[in-house]
Amino acid sequence: MIPVHVYDTKPYDRQYLQAAAPADKVTWHFHDFRLTVDSALAAQHAPVVCIFVNDRADRPTLARLHAAGVRLLALRCAGFNNVDLAAARELGISVVRVPAYSPHAVAEHTIALLLTLNRRIHQAYQRVREHNFSLNGLVGFDVCGRTVGVVGTGRIGRITAQLFRGFESKVLAYDPMPAPEWAAQHGVTYTRFDELLAASDIVTLHLPLTPETHHLLDAGTIGRMKPGAFLINTSRGKLIDTAALIAALKARHLGGVALDVYEEEEGIFFEDLSGEVLQDDELSRLLTFPNVLITSHQAFLTHEALSEIARVTTENILRHESGGVFLPGTML
């Protein structure tokens, strides 16, 4: 039996991981709390630790895990900006991830956010619940014929672009590593980043978080966006400078903002804080804007995505313990 300590778990994590692993091969130890240098002590004598996006796997934490006997760090997500990969290599800890669990899940949530915000569906729902059937203030716009700028054309970005093409939108794209054959096949036009910002009625972000993409949208780049444009982020919160975003909203430069991620979401997203005072002033301010829609990092949350996350994570754990080769594209 392989003991695996799983941090920052919710009921759906437990359900899908338990269903994916043979009961006679893996023993899951589920923790509600996140991985930190202090909570790493919970993983004593376990060869494998499994973490999520808001767990902290910096050098001190990895050193403590290594001392506890951990030899594999399995991320049940695609992003790995929370892991010190250099420290992991030095300590001999293998790191694996789930590079593509369901790009359709995130792309479809991107569309859902836009349509909800644009057509004021969330506001209309609340009105009707209160028997207010007025349509005043609920005017949106046709997505058909609008220009959509897709920033990042990896798996998720490409599917998002194709979905927007299904609305008969004009789609512009920016990526440091463009895919011209795919673009030609789907009627997508690559352009420079500044040109995309200036021309797009809707800008949607689908990039990993790296030193180069940190605050990709700051006061300068947001200022170059088309006045009245909608901005969607279902990728990583730190792609956007929150203070600059609030300033642009206050100046009415942006028509609407839909976020599934937030710059300082750790300790807030995935938690029930309904009985507490929200301590994050910038998030509190964002929630006051009528043209801002926020979901708490749920774009990945589909049956298909959770099943694939559990399958890939479990298979890599079993392969590691048997001395086999990790699944292609999963090792960092």
N, C-alpha and C positions, 0 to 999 in steps of 0.2 A: 504494500500500500504506500502510495506517495502522499506525504502530508503537504498540503498547499495552503498557505495563509493568504486570504483574499481581503484586501483592504477596501474601505469606502464602499461597502456593498449595500444594495437595496434589495427588496424582495424579488424583483425581476432578475437581478444578477444571480441570486441563489437558485431560483427556479430553472433558469436556462443552463447554468453551469452543471447543476446536479443531473439534469436530463442528458447532457452531452457526454459525461464521463462514466465509464464503467464503474459500478459501485464497488467492485472488488479490486480496483486499481488506484483510485484516488480518494483521499480523505480530505474534504474541504473544511477549512477553519475560517469561517466568515467573521469579519470585523466590521462594525458600523463606522468606526472612526477611520480617519485618513492616515496614510503613512507619513510619519515625520521621524526625525532622529530619535525622539522619545518613544514613539509607538513601535519603532522597529524591534524593540525588545520582545514584543509579542510573538515574533517569528523564531524563537529559539529552537535550534535543532531541526529546522525545516529546510529542505533543499530548494524549495520554490516559493516565491512570493508573487502575487498577482495584484496589479494596481490599475488605477484609472486616471483620468485627466488631471484631477486636482490633488493627487498624491504627490509627495515631494521626495524625489530620489536624487538628492544632491550628494556631494562627496561624503560629508559626515554620516548621512543616513546609509549610504551604500557601504561605508566602512563598518558600520555597526551590523548591517545585514550580513556582510562577509564574515565577521567575527562570530555571528550566530550560526553559520553554516550554510547560508543561502548561496546557491550557485546559478540560479536562473531567475531573472526578473521578467515576468510575462505581462505585457501591457494589453489590456482588453480594449484597445482603442488604436487609432492610426497615428495620432500626434505623439511626439516624444520630447517636446521642449522642456518637460519637467524632469528629465533624466540627464545626469552628467555622464555622457557616454564614455568620455575619456577616463573618468574615474572607474567606471564599470570594467573597462578593458584592463586597466592596471590591476584591479582586484580579482580579475578572472571570473567576473559575473557575466554570463551571457544575457543579452537583452533581445527579446522578441516582441513583436507587435502584431496587430491585425490590420494590414495595410488597406484592405478594401472589404468592408463587411457588407455594406449595401449602399453604394453611391446613389441609387434611386431614392432611398429613404431621405437623404439630406437634400437632394435636388427637389424632390416633391415638397418637402417642408418649406424650401425657399419659395416655391410658387405659392404655397398656401399662405405664407406670411404676407407676400405681396398682395394677393387677392383680398385677404382679410383686411389689411390696412387700407388699400385703395378703395374698396367698396364698403368700408366701414361696417363690416359684418359683425365684429365684436360689439360695436356700439348699437347696431340695429337689434342684435340679440337681447341686449340688456333692456332696450326700450320696449320691445314686444313683451318681455317678461313682466314689465310694469304696465302693460296694456296701453302703451304709447305707440300708436301706429303712424305717427307723422314721419314724413320723409325729409323734412327740412334738415339740412346739414349733412346729408348722406350721399352727396353727389361724388362719384368717382370718375375714372376715365377708362376708355377702351385700351387694353394692352395691345390689341391689334394695331399695327401701324406705328407703334412707339419704337424708339431705339433703346435697346438694352445692352449695357456694357458688362461683359462677363470677365472678371479679373481672376485669371488662373484657370487653365484648361486641362487640369488633370481629369481623373475619372468623374468626379462630381461636377466640375465645371463644364465638362463636355455634355453631360446629360442635362444639366440645367440649360445650357445653350440650345440644345435640341428641343427641350420642352417649350422654350420661348419661341423657337421657330414654328412650333405647332400652333402658337397663337398668331402667327403671321406677323411677328415682330421683326424688325431689322436688328440683327445681333452683331455687335462689335466685340472683339476679344483682345485681351492682352495677356501675354505669358512670355517670360524670358526664354522659354524653349517652346516655340510655337509648333503646331501640328498642321501644316498647310494642306495635306491630303484630306484629313478629317474636315477641316474648315471648308474646303472646296466641295466636299460631298454634301455638307449640310447647310450650305449657303451662309457661312459665318465669315466675317471679314476681320482679319487681324489688323491692329493699328497700334500706334504709340499710346502709352499710358495717358499722357496729357490730352491727346486727341480724344481718347475714349471718354475721359471725364467731362470734357467740354461738350461732347455731342450726345451723351446718353441721358435719356429721361429716367432710366432705372439703372443703377449700378449695383451689382451683386458680387460679393467677395468669396473666392474659393481657393485660397492660398494657405500653405503651411506657415507657421510662425517661425521665422528665422531672424537673425540680426538684421538682415536686409529688409525684411517685411514688417518689422516692429514699427508701429505707428506709420504705416504706409499712408494712411489717411490722417493727416494732421491739419493744422490751420491753413497751411499753404495749399495742399492738394484738395482739401474740402472746398476751399475758396475757388478752385478752378473747376469745380463741378457746375453743371448747368443749373441756373437758378430754378428752384422748384422741383429738382430731381428727387427721386426716392432712392434711399440707400438700404441695402439688405446685407446682413452679415450672418452667415451660418457656419463660419469657418473657425476663426480664433479671435477672441476678444481684443487682444493686444494689437491687432492690425489697425485699430482705430484709437486715436487719442481722444479719450472721453471728454476732456475739458474743451477741446476744439469742437467736438461734435455738439456739445451743449451750447457753445457760443454761436455756432451756425444755426441751430434751431431757434435760439432767442432772436437772432437777426432775421429769421424767416427766409434764410437762404435755401434751406432744404424743404421739400414738400412733405416728406415723410421718412421715417426711419423704422426699420424692422430688424430686431436683433434676437438671435438665439444664443448668442455668446456675449460675454461682458468682460471688460478688461480686468476687473478685480472680483471675479465671480467665486473664487475659492472661499468656502465657508458660507456661501449664500445660496448659490444654485444647488439643486438636488436636496435642499433642506426645507423643512416646514418651519417658517419663522412667523407664521400668522399671528402668534400671540406675543410677539416681541416688537420693540422699536428698531427699525432698520437703521443700522449705524453707518451705512455707506451714503454719504451726502450726495455724491454724483449720481448714483443709481436712483436715489430718492428723487433727485431733480429730474432725471430722465422720465420717471414714472408720472410726472405731473403734466407732460406734454400730451395734448390730445392726438397729435400726429405721430406718436411713438408707440410701437407695439413690441413687447418683449416676451419671449418664452425662455424657459430656464434650461437651455442646452438639451432640448428634447428632439432635435432633428433626426438623431440616429434611432429613436425609440420606435422601431417596428418589430414585428415578430420575425421577419426575415433577417433583419440586422442582428438582433439579439441571438438568434440561432447560429448565425455565421460567426459572430464573436466568440460564442461558447465553443463551437466546433474547432475553430482554428486555435484558440487558446489551449483547449484540452489536448488536441493532437500534438501541439508543440511540446507540451509538458511531458506527454507520454514518450515522444521521440527523444527528448533530452535525457530522460531517465533510462531509456534503453540504449543510449549511445547512437541513435540514429541521426539523420540529417533533418534540420528544420524545414518546414514548408517553404517553398520558394517565395522570396520577397518579404519574409517576415523577420529575418535577423537584421539587427542594427549594428 
